Amino acid sequence: MNRIVVLVAAAGGGTRFGTATPKQYALLDGQPVILRTLSRLRAMRPHAIYVALAAGDREYERIADRPTDVSILRCGGETRAQTVARAVDALAPDYDGDDWIVVHDAARPCVPADALERLVEALEGDEVGGLLALPVADTLKRGEAFADAPHVASTVPRAGLWQAQTPQMFRLDALRRAFAQDGAMQCTDESQAVEALGVAPRLVRGSAANIKITFPEDLPLASAILASQEGA
């Protein structure tokens, strides 16, 4: 199998988190979230791990026990797509076009090792790549804004709908071609950009434990998940 290169997207300011410190540096059971995320990704046995940071980010370097084998890319953009596109371009001279780039959110510290294993096994030999995702189980409502509060505009059929997670794992060349397209910088994940090439990324079943920390109240839930996983 071609080399696996992990890229952790950590350039966001975390405005929805509501604190001066970005959520990737919030403490989760005594460690910054990003360190717990990096620890989980080692289960993929990657060739290398990179962290994509905002240009002015100095928080990562202040982490006392940060891993010495993780390389920093100061390539953060205004959107996630810009950050990942810049990082992929920076990596391109050192890797082959068929090598795998595994993009993961810094704020997903609970991704289980078996989900990572499923992703790698499912994509071995695949020409493009794919992502972890879960079939949508809940009834979905499309909202319409009213003066006082949102109201239901319609119920959205959930058949065939999946909730995207990360990691998302694609060939380096596929990502470079995807992000070179018009409108790619507005894509909210790598799969959306790759889909615009006219190909169908593979959906690999993820895990309900693979939550994304968005608000401070997500930290106790992540702590409980980690305790359950480590106890098991």
DOSE-440366 format. One line per field, with one value per residue: residue number from 1; x, y negated, z negated of N, C-alpha, C in turn. Coordinates in Angstrom, 2 decimals. Example, Ala and Ser with C-alpha at 12.3 -4.5 7.8 and 13.67 -1.06 7.14 Angstrom:
// residues 2
i = 1, 2
nc1 = 13.19, 12.85
nc2 = 5.69, 2.25
nc3 = -7.80, -7.08
cac1 = 12.30, 13.67
cac2 = 4.50, 1.06
cac3 = -7.80, -7.14
cc1 = 13.20, 12.90
cc2 = 3.30, -0.03
cc3 = -7.80, -7.87
// end
This chain:
// residues 232
i = 1, 2, 3, 4, 5, 6, 7, 8, 9, 10, 11, 12, 13, 14, 15, 16, 17, 18, 19, 20, 21, 22, 23, 24, 25, 26, 27, 28, 29, 30, 31, 32, 33, 34, 35, 36, 37, 38, 39, 40, 41, 42, 43, 44, 45, 46, 47, 48, 49, 50, 51, 52, 53, 54, 55, 56, 57, 58, 59, 60, 61, 62, 63, 64, 65, 66, 67, 68, 69, 70, 71, 72, 73, 74, 75, 76, 77, 78, 79, 80, 81, 82, 83, 84, 85, 86, 87, 88, 89, 90, 91, 92, 93, 94, 95, 96, 97, 98, 99, 100, 101, 102, 103, 104, 105, 106, 107, 108, 109, 110, 111, 112, 113, 114, 115, 116, 117, 118, 119, 120, 121, 122, 123, 124, 125, 126, 127, 128, 129, 130, 131, 132, 133, 134, 135, 136, 137, 138, 139, 140, 141, 142, 143, 144, 145, 146, 147, 148, 149, 150, 151, 152, 153, 154, 155, 156, 157, 158, 159, 160, 161, 162, 163, 164, 165, 166, 167, 168, 169, 170, 171, 172, 173, 174, 175, 176, 177, 178, 179, 180, 181, 182, 183, 184, 185, 186, 187, 188, 189, 190, 191, 192, 193, 194, 195, 196, 197, 198, 199, 200, 201, 202, 203, 204, 205, 206, 207, 208, 209, 210, 211, 212, 213, 214, 215, 216, 217, 218, 219, 220, 221, 222, 223, 224, 225, 226, 227, 228, 229, 230, 231, 232
nc1 = 0.85, 0.40, 2.13, 0.90, -0.12, -0.76, -2.79, -3.60, -6.12, -5.96, -6.35, -8.47, -10.31, -12.25, -14.73, -17.39, -17.01, -16.68, -14.69, -11.58, -9.40, -8.71, -10.70, -9.23, -7.19, -8.29, -8.54, -8.77, -9.48, -7.09, -5.24, -4.43, -6.92, -5.99, -3.68, -4.66, -6.08, -4.02, -2.71, -4.57, -4.53, -2.19, -2.69, -3.07, -0.62, 1.04, 3.13, 4.02, 3.13, 1.37, 0.57, -1.68, -1.56, -2.78, -1.23, -0.46, -0.60, 0.50, -0.01, 0.23, 2.98, 3.46, 2.68, 3.71, 4.39, 4.29, 4.31, 7.40, 7.75, 5.89, 5.17, 4.98, 2.84, 2.45, -0.05, -2.60, -5.81, -8.63, -10.78, -11.60, -11.14, -9.25, -7.08, -6.49, -6.01, -3.73, -1.95, -1.77, -0.59, 1.87, 2.90, 3.14, 5.67, 7.20, 6.01, 4.41, 1.98, 0.08, 0.12, -1.47, -3.41, -4.51, -6.98, -7.89, -10.03, -8.88, -10.41, -11.61, -11.17, -11.83, -11.96, -12.31, -9.92, -10.65, -12.34, -10.59, -9.00, -10.86, -11.27, -8.76, -8.47, -10.72, -10.18, -7.90, -6.23, -8.15, -8.91, -9.39, -10.47, -12.00, -14.26, -14.94, -18.21, -21.63, -24.78, -27.72, -29.87, -31.88, -34.98, -35.12, -35.45, -36.14, -35.48, -37.19, -36.75, -38.43, -39.92, -40.00, -38.95, -37.25, -39.13, -40.60, -40.06, -40.12, -40.04, -37.22, -36.47, -34.70, -33.55, -30.77, -29.10, -26.08, -24.04, -21.24, -17.94, -14.63, -11.54, -10.92, -9.89, -7.78, -6.22, -3.22, -2.91, -5.57, -6.73, -5.31, -6.14, -8.84, -9.01, -8.12, -10.20, -12.80, -14.62, -13.94, -12.87, -14.97, -15.99, -17.04, -15.91, -13.35, -14.29, -16.48, -15.20, -13.75, -15.82, -16.77, -15.11, -16.32, -16.33, -17.01, -16.57, -15.77, -17.97, -17.36, -18.23, -18.41, -18.17, -20.30, -19.03, -17.15, -17.12, -17.37, -15.84, -17.44, -18.71, -18.26, -19.69, -19.42, -17.08, -17.26, -18.74, -16.98, -14.96, -16.21, -16.57, -13.92, -13.09, -14.67, -13.74, -11.02, -11.27, -12.36
nc2 = 1.20, -2.29, -5.13, -6.44, -9.52, -11.63, -14.43, -16.92, -19.14, -22.18, -24.92, -26.52, -29.12, -28.58, -29.95, -29.38, -28.01, -29.77, -30.80, -32.48, -30.91, -28.67, -25.76, -23.41, -23.55, -23.44, -21.97, -18.53, -16.17, -16.90, -17.18, -18.99, -19.07, -18.61, -17.07, -14.66, -13.92, -13.60, -11.43, -9.37, -9.02, -7.75, -5.09, -4.44, -3.97, -5.86, -7.19, -9.76, -12.62, -15.62, -18.92, -21.38, -24.72, -28.01, -31.00, -32.79, -31.31, -30.43, -28.79, -26.00, -25.54, -26.14, -24.01, -21.82, -19.07, -18.36, -16.25, -15.29, -14.31, -15.28, -17.33, -20.84, -22.82, -25.98, -27.10, -28.02, -29.06, -31.20, -29.53, -26.07, -24.55, -26.11, -25.93, -23.14, -22.75, -24.34, -23.01, -20.50, -21.21, -22.03, -19.61, -18.14, -18.15, -16.26, -13.81, -11.01, -11.06, -9.07, -8.53, -8.42, -10.96, -11.70, -13.39, -14.93, -16.24, -18.42, -18.61, -16.18, -14.00, -11.42, -9.38, -6.02, -3.30, -1.04, -2.06, -3.62, -1.59, -0.22, -2.13, -2.30, 0.36, 0.63, -1.12, -0.28, 0.14, -1.37, -3.82, -6.49, -7.33, -7.86, -8.24, -8.33, -7.82, -8.06, -6.42, -8.40, -8.49, -9.85, -11.69, -14.27, -17.79, -20.56, -23.89, -27.04, -30.48, -32.57, -35.55, -35.36, -32.84, -29.86, -27.78, -24.68, -23.94, -21.79, -18.18, -16.22, -13.53, -10.77, -8.57, -7.03, -9.07, -10.21, -11.05, -12.94, -12.27, -12.65, -10.78, -11.77, -10.28, -10.49, -10.16, -11.91, -13.29, -13.36, -15.06, -17.44, -18.04, -18.32, -20.55, -22.50, -23.28, -25.54, -27.17, -25.38, -26.26, -26.86, -24.53, -22.33, -20.04, -17.61, -15.56, -16.68, -18.42, -16.58, -15.08, -16.81, -16.33, -14.44, -11.89, -9.18, -9.18, -6.68, -5.50, -4.75, -2.97, -4.82, -5.89, -6.39, -7.35, -9.05, -11.95, -15.48, -18.13, -21.02, -22.89, -24.12, -22.41, -19.97, -18.83, -17.36, -15.15, -14.06, -13.36, -11.33, -9.45, -8.84, -7.73, -5.45, -4.08, -3.70, -2.21, 0.10
nc3 = 0.00, 0.65, -0.85, -3.93, -4.95, -7.53, -8.07, -10.18, -10.58, -12.00, -12.10, -12.68, -14.35, -16.17, -16.77, -17.50, -19.80, -21.81, -23.51, -24.34, -23.76, -21.17, -20.39, -19.96, -21.74, -24.19, -27.45, -27.89, -30.03, -31.29, -29.24, -26.22, -23.68, -21.05, -21.39, -22.30, -20.07, -18.16, -19.32, -18.97, -16.19, -15.64, -15.53, -12.91, -11.92, -10.45, -7.80, -8.19, -10.22, -10.11, -11.24, -10.48, -10.93, -11.86, -10.66, -12.67, -14.97, -18.13, -20.17, -19.93, -20.01, -22.62, -24.09, -26.47, -26.39, -23.72, -20.80, -19.32, -16.80, -15.07, -12.39, -11.68, -9.73, -8.66, -7.36, -7.43, -6.29, -5.40, -5.29, -5.96, -3.66, -2.26, -4.00, -3.99, -1.26, -0.85, -2.52, -1.30, 1.12, 0.11, -0.76, 1.55, 3.08, 1.70, 1.75, 3.45, 6.09, 5.74, 3.06, -0.17, -1.63, -4.73, -6.14, -9.10, -11.65, -14.13, -16.39, -16.92, -19.04, -19.81, -17.97, -17.19, -17.23, -15.75, -13.81, -12.32, -11.34, -9.74, -7.75, -6.44, -5.53, -3.87, -1.82, -0.58, 2.38, 3.70, 6.17, 5.70, 3.02, -0.24, -3.06, -6.61, -7.83, -8.98, -8.66, -8.51, -11.23, -12.58, -12.26, -9.91, -9.74, -7.69, -8.26, -8.41, -8.49, -10.73, -12.11, -14.90, -15.69, -14.46, -12.21, -11.09, -7.77, -6.05, -6.03, -5.67, -3.63, -4.93, -3.82, -2.46, -3.29, -4.78, -7.55, -7.45, -8.64, -9.98, -9.93, -6.48, -3.57, -0.92, 2.32, 2.98, 5.48, 6.33, 4.44, 4.97, 7.59, 7.09, 5.37, 7.06, 8.62, 9.70, 7.19, 5.21, 2.81, 1.21, 0.31, -2.30, -3.23, -2.39, -0.79, 0.57, 2.34, 3.87, 4.96, 6.91, 9.00, 10.43, 9.47, 7.14, 3.87, 1.44, -1.08, -4.36, -7.18, -10.13, -13.49, -16.30, -18.48, -17.57, -18.00, -17.29, -18.82, -19.51, -21.12, -24.52, -26.24, -25.04, -25.90, -28.46, -27.51, -25.62, -27.38, -28.86, -26.85, -26.19, -28.63, -28.71, -26.42, -27.05, -29.33, -28.30
cac1 = 0.00, 1.15, 2.34, -0.21, 0.33, -1.84, -2.83, -4.59, -6.54, -6.04, -6.16, -9.69, -10.33, -13.24, -15.59, -18.59, -16.65, -17.01, -13.61, -10.45, -8.51, -9.38, -11.15, -8.23, -6.27, -9.02, -8.07, -9.66, -8.85, -5.73, -4.41, -5.10, -7.68, -5.20, -2.75, -5.43, -6.39, -2.80, -2.45, -5.48, -4.20, -1.02, -3.17, -3.00, 0.79, 1.33, 4.52, 4.31, 1.98, 1.50, -0.49, -1.86, -1.89, -2.87, 0.10, -0.14, -0.85, 1.65, -0.48, 0.75, 4.38, 3.50, 2.33, 4.97, 4.70, 3.87, 5.15, 8.51, 7.75, 4.80, 5.66, 4.06, 2.65, 1.74, -0.71, -4.01, -6.54, -9.89, -11.70, -10.96, -10.67, -8.02, -6.03, -6.12, -5.43, -2.36, -1.15, -1.54, 0.41, 3.16, 3.36, 3.27, 7.04, 7.84, 5.24, 3.91, 0.58, -0.78, 0.16, -2.72, -3.47, -5.61, -7.32, -8.71, -10.29, -8.18, -11.40, -12.23, -10.17, -12.36, -12.11, -11.83, -8.90, -11.24, -12.86, -9.43, -8.61, -11.85, -11.04, -7.56, -8.73, -11.72, -9.67, -6.71, -6.43, -9.10, -8.22, -9.67, -10.48, -13.30, -14.37, -15.80, -19.52, -22.68, -26.13, -28.56, -30.91, -32.94, -35.81, -34.52, -36.36, -35.58, -36.05, -37.43, -36.65, -39.56, -39.52, -39.84, -38.13, -37.33, -40.25, -40.37, -40.51, -40.41, -39.31, -36.29, -36.30, -33.35, -33.06, -29.55, -28.30, -25.00, -23.39, -19.80, -17.01, -13.24, -10.72, -11.24, -8.62, -7.77, -4.93, -2.70, -3.24, -7.01, -6.98, -4.78, -7.04, -10.12, -8.92, -7.80, -11.43, -13.56, -15.58, -13.48, -12.55, -16.20, -16.38, -16.93, -15.02, -12.55, -15.12, -17.28, -14.32, -13.42, -17.04, -16.91, -14.32, -17.15, -16.10, -17.82, -15.79, -16.37, -18.45, -16.93, -18.96, -17.63, -18.55, -21.01, -18.09, -16.25, -17.80, -16.58, -16.01, -17.83, -19.08, -17.65, -20.43, -19.01, -15.90, -17.60, -19.14, -15.75, -14.27, -16.90, -16.28, -12.54, -13.02, -15.27, -12.84, -9.79, -11.64, -12.54
cac2 = 0.00, -3.53, -5.77, -7.14, -10.77, -12.22, -15.89, -17.36, -20.52, -22.83, -26.36, -27.25, -29.93, -28.04, -31.03, -28.84, -27.45, -30.85, -31.16, -33.11, -29.85, -27.77, -24.51, -22.35, -23.68, -23.26, -20.80, -17.38, -15.27, -17.34, -17.35, -19.69, -18.22, -18.25, -15.99, -13.41, -13.58, -13.08, -10.12, -8.40, -8.81, -6.86, -3.73, -4.23, -3.73, -6.70, -7.50, -11.05, -13.37, -17.07, -19.74, -22.63, -25.77, -29.39, -31.62, -33.44, -30.41, -30.09, -27.92, -24.65, -25.50, -26.30, -22.74, -21.34, -17.69, -18.10, -15.22, -15.84, -13.76, -15.89, -18.52, -21.98, -23.56, -27.23, -27.33, -28.26, -30.01, -31.70, -28.40, -24.76, -24.13, -26.82, -25.37, -21.81, -22.89, -24.85, -21.95, -19.47, -21.76, -22.03, -18.23, -17.52, -17.85, -15.19, -12.57, -10.60, -11.38, -7.98, -8.42, -8.80, -12.08, -11.44, -14.67, -14.73, -17.43, -18.45, -18.55, -14.85, -13.22, -10.13, -8.43, -4.71, -2.64, -0.10, -2.84, -3.96, -0.36, 0.03, -3.07, -1.89, 1.63, 0.45, -1.94, 0.32, 0.38, -2.30, -4.81, -7.86, -7.42, -7.89, -8.91, -7.76, -8.46, -7.25, -6.63, -9.27, -7.71, -10.72, -12.42, -15.57, -18.89, -21.76, -25.04, -28.30, -31.55, -33.46, -36.70, -35.04, -31.64, -28.97, -26.86, -23.61, -24.17, -20.49, -17.02, -15.76, -12.07, -10.43, -7.39, -7.26, -10.17, -9.87, -12.17, -12.84, -12.44, -12.52, -11.15, -11.60, -9.74, -10.58, -10.22, -13.28, -13.90, -13.63, -16.27, -18.61, -18.34, -18.75, -21.91, -23.42, -23.61, -26.73, -26.95, -24.37, -26.86, -26.96, -23.19, -22.19, -18.93, -17.18, -14.74, -17.56, -18.89, -15.45, -14.73, -17.70, -15.78, -13.46, -10.57, -8.91, -8.69, -5.55, -5.71, -3.70, -3.20, -5.42, -5.54, -7.44, -7.89, -9.99, -13.25, -16.68, -19.12, -22.31, -23.77, -23.67, -21.30, -18.72, -18.29, -16.26, -13.98, -13.47, -12.74, -10.09, -8.51, -8.40, -6.84, -4.17, -3.42, -3.29, -1.13, 1.31
cac3 = 0.00, 0.68, -2.14, -4.58, -5.55, -8.31, -8.13, -11.15, -10.32, -13.31, -11.89, -12.99, -15.56, -17.10, -17.23, -18.14, -21.10, -22.74, -24.43, -23.68, -23.31, -20.23, -21.03, -19.87, -22.86, -25.45, -28.18, -27.94, -31.01, -31.61, -28.04, -25.13, -22.76, -19.88, -21.73, -22.35, -18.68, -17.54, -19.88, -18.34, -14.78, -15.52, -15.25, -11.47, -11.61, -9.28, -7.43, -8.79, -10.71, -9.99, -11.81, -9.74, -11.88, -11.39, -10.62, -13.94, -16.10, -18.96, -21.24, -19.77, -20.46, -24.07, -24.73, -27.04, -26.01, -22.34, -20.18, -18.54, -15.44, -14.30, -11.68, -11.64, -8.49, -8.94, -6.07, -7.68, -5.45, -5.96, -5.36, -6.08, -2.34, -1.96, -4.84, -3.50, 0.08, -1.00, -3.13, -0.29, 2.04, -0.57, -0.87, 2.87, 3.55, 0.92, 1.79, 4.75, 6.32, 5.27, 1.61, -0.83, -2.59, -5.65, -6.77, -10.30, -12.45, -15.42, -17.46, -17.01, -19.79, -20.27, -16.87, -17.66, -16.41, -14.79, -12.69, -11.49, -10.65, -8.68, -6.67, -5.70, -4.85, -2.82, -0.71, 0.03, 3.80, 4.29, 7.01, 5.26, 1.56, -0.87, -4.35, -7.62, -7.87, -9.61, -8.11, -9.34, -11.89, -13.08, -11.31, -9.60, -9.42, -7.09, -8.95, -7.71, -9.47, -10.96, -12.91, -16.31, -15.88, -13.29, -12.09, -10.13, -6.40, -5.47, -6.54, -4.63, -3.65, -5.38, -3.12, -1.69, -3.82, -5.70, -8.24, -7.22, -9.74, -9.56, -8.78, -5.07, -3.07, 0.54, 3.00, 3.04, 6.77, 6.38, 3.65, 5.66, 8.71, 6.54, 4.84, 8.15, 9.34, 9.29, 6.11, 4.25, 1.51, 0.42, -0.13, -3.75, -3.53, -1.24, 0.08, 1.44, 3.41, 4.74, 5.69, 8.06, 10.10, 11.13, 8.90, 5.96, 2.74, 0.74, -2.44, -5.28, -8.42, -11.19, -14.86, -17.05, -19.46, -16.88, -18.06, -17.04, -19.88, -18.93, -22.21, -25.78, -26.85, -24.41, -26.57, -29.37, -26.72, -25.09, -28.52, -29.17, -25.77, -26.37, -29.80, -28.32, -25.48, -27.73, -30.25, -27.51
cc1 = 0.88, 1.23, 1.08, 0.37, -0.86, -1.69, -3.96, -4.89, -6.80, -5.87, -7.39, -9.59, -11.34, -14.18, -16.84, -18.28, -16.81, -15.94, -12.48, -9.48, -9.26, -9.64, -10.10, -7.22, -6.98, -8.54, -9.17, -8.97, -7.37, -4.80, -5.15, -5.77, -6.80, -4.20, -3.46, -5.80, -5.17, -2.48, -3.31, -5.02, -2.96, -1.43, -3.12, -1.58, 1.22, 2.82, 4.95, 3.01, 2.30, 0.31, -0.53, -2.39, -2.10, -1.49, 0.50, -0.33, 0.46, 1.26, 0.13, 2.18, 4.51, 3.14, 3.62, 5.35, 4.23, 4.82, 6.20, 8.51, 6.60, 5.31, 4.57, 4.04, 1.85, 1.09, -2.19, -4.62, -7.82, -10.92, -10.91, -10.38, -9.36, -6.85, -5.56, -5.48, -3.98, -1.44, -0.81, -0.50, 1.81, 3.75, 3.71, 4.70, 7.68, 7.14, 4.78, 2.43, -0.38, -0.72, -1.15, -2.51, -4.72, -5.88, -8.27, -8.86, -9.54, -9.14, -12.17, -11.25, -10.61, -12.49, -11.52, -10.82, -9.53, -11.86, -11.73, -8.98, -9.56, -11.59, -9.86, -7.83, -9.69, -11.16, -8.42, -7.01, -7.42, -8.35, -8.37, -9.57, -11.88, -13.22, -15.18, -17.12, -20.50, -24.01, -26.96, -29.71, -32.09, -33.75, -35.23, -35.58, -35.58, -36.27, -36.24, -37.49, -37.93, -39.08, -39.22, -38.88, -38.20, -38.56, -39.90, -40.92, -40.87, -39.63, -38.49, -36.18, -34.86, -32.76, -31.84, -28.68, -27.29, -24.45, -21.88, -19.02, -15.61, -12.63, -11.42, -9.92, -8.65, -6.35, -4.50, -3.09, -4.71, -7.35, -6.47, -5.68, -8.36, -10.07, -8.52, -9.05, -12.05, -14.56, -15.11, -13.22, -13.78, -16.68, -16.14, -16.18, -14.33, -13.38, -15.93, -16.45, -14.01, -14.64, -17.20, -16.03, -15.12, -16.93, -16.89, -16.94, -16.53, -16.79, -18.08, -17.58, -18.04, -18.10, -19.27, -20.10, -17.20, -16.88, -16.81, -16.87, -16.26, -18.12, -18.44, -18.37, -20.13, -17.83, -16.25, -18.04, -17.91, -14.97, -14.89, -16.62, -14.87, -12.41, -13.58, -14.34, -11.59, -10.07, -11.82, -11.22
cc2 = -1.24, -4.16, -6.47, -8.35, -11.42, -13.73, -16.30, -18.84, -21.21, -24.34, -27.18, -28.02, -29.48, -29.09, -30.52, -28.28, -28.50, -31.19, -31.80, -32.07, -28.94, -26.40, -23.40, -22.40, -23.62, -21.98, -19.74, -16.34, -15.60, -17.52, -18.17, -18.70, -17.73, -17.12, -14.65, -12.96, -12.97, -11.68, -9.05, -8.04, -7.93, -5.42, -3.41, -3.89, -4.55, -6.86, -8.80, -11.70, -14.85, -17.74, -21.05, -23.70, -27.11, -30.04, -32.21, -32.58, -30.10, -29.14, -26.52, -24.55, -25.66, -25.01, -22.07, -19.96, -17.37, -17.08, -15.82, -15.34, -14.29, -17.20, -19.58, -22.58, -24.82, -27.71, -27.64, -29.32, -30.45, -30.58, -27.11, -24.33, -24.82, -26.24, -24.03, -21.90, -23.38, -23.77, -20.87, -19.95, -21.75, -20.63, -17.62, -17.24, -16.64, -13.85, -12.28, -10.92, -10.32, -7.79, -8.95, -10.00, -11.86, -12.73, -14.42, -16.04, -17.34, -18.26, -17.25, -13.91, -11.81, -9.10, -7.09, -4.09, -1.71, -0.83, -3.25, -2.75, -0.03, -0.87, -2.64, -0.62, 1.46, -0.25, -1.36, 0.69, -0.56, -3.39, -6.22, -8.00, -7.47, -8.49, -8.08, -8.54, -7.51, -7.49, -7.48, -8.45, -8.57, -11.31, -13.83, -16.58, -20.02, -22.97, -26.23, -29.41, -32.37, -34.57, -36.29, -33.87, -30.78, -28.07, -25.80, -24.01, -22.86, -19.42, -16.45, -14.25, -11.70, -9.23, -7.76, -8.38, -9.66, -11.14, -11.98, -13.04, -12.62, -11.41, -10.96, -11.34, -9.69, -10.57, -11.69, -13.97, -14.23, -14.89, -17.51, -19.01, -18.88, -20.19, -22.93, -23.87, -24.91, -26.36, -25.99, -24.98, -27.06, -25.59, -23.05, -20.93, -18.49, -16.36, -15.59, -18.06, -17.77, -15.02, -15.56, -17.27, -14.77, -12.04, -10.42, -8.36, -7.58, -5.95, -4.50, -3.97, -3.70, -4.96, -6.71, -8.06, -8.97, -11.39, -14.38, -17.70, -20.49, -23.34, -23.26, -22.48, -19.96, -18.07, -17.19, -15.00, -13.29, -12.77, -11.40, -9.03, -7.95, -7.42, -5.47, -3.39, -2.89, -2.19, 0.17, 1.91
cc3 = 0.00, -0.70, -2.63, -5.31, -6.24, -8.35, -9.07, -10.92, -11.65, -13.20, -12.27, -14.30, -16.58, -17.64, -17.94, -19.53, -22.20, -23.75, -23.63, -23.12, -22.35, -20.85, -20.96, -21.02, -24.21, -26.13, -28.25, -28.82, -31.18, -30.44, -27.00, -24.18, -21.62, -20.18, -21.79, -20.94, -17.99, -18.04, -19.22, -16.91, -14.59, -15.25, -13.76, -11.01, -10.38, -9.03, -8.09, -9.25, -10.63, -10.66, -11.03, -10.68, -11.18, -11.51, -11.97, -15.17, -16.84, -20.10, -21.14, -20.30, -21.97, -24.81, -25.19, -26.52, -24.59, -21.69, -19.26, -17.09, -14.59, -13.70, -11.59, -10.24, -8.83, -7.65, -6.24, -6.79, -6.13, -6.09, -5.54, -4.74, -1.97, -2.75, -4.30, -2.13, 0.00, -1.58, -2.10, 0.72, 1.41, -0.66, 0.48, 3.30, 2.87, 1.03, 3.21, 4.87, 5.84, 3.76, 1.01, -1.75, -3.44, -6.43, -7.93, -11.04, -13.77, -16.58, -17.49, -17.73, -20.15, -19.15, -17.27, -16.68, -15.39, -13.61, -11.75, -10.70, -9.51, -7.48, -5.81, -4.91, -3.68, -1.59, -0.06, 1.48, 4.47, 5.06, 6.49, 3.75, 1.02, -2.26, -5.31, -7.64, -8.55, -8.90, -9.06, -9.91, -12.32, -11.94, -11.14, -9.21, -8.76, -7.71, -8.04, -8.75, -9.53, -11.90, -14.35, -16.54, -14.63, -13.37, -11.05, -8.77, -5.73, -6.23, -5.40, -4.71, -3.99, -4.66, -2.27, -2.21, -4.84, -6.31, -8.12, -8.51, -9.14, -10.41, -7.43, -4.36, -1.54, 1.07, 3.12, 4.35, 6.87, 5.60, 4.37, 6.83, 8.19, 6.08, 5.88, 8.91, 8.82, 8.20, 5.04, 2.87, 0.64, -0.07, -1.64, -4.17, -2.24, -0.27, 1.05, 2.60, 4.39, 5.56, 6.95, 9.23, 10.91, 10.66, 7.61, 4.85, 2.00, -0.67, -3.28, -6.63, -9.53, -12.55, -15.51, -18.09, -18.87, -16.83, -17.75, -18.15, -19.24, -20.01, -23.51, -26.41, -26.18, -25.12, -27.58, -28.62, -26.15, -26.20, -28.87, -28.10, -25.91, -27.53, -29.47, -27.39, -26.19, -28.75, -29.53, -27.10
// end
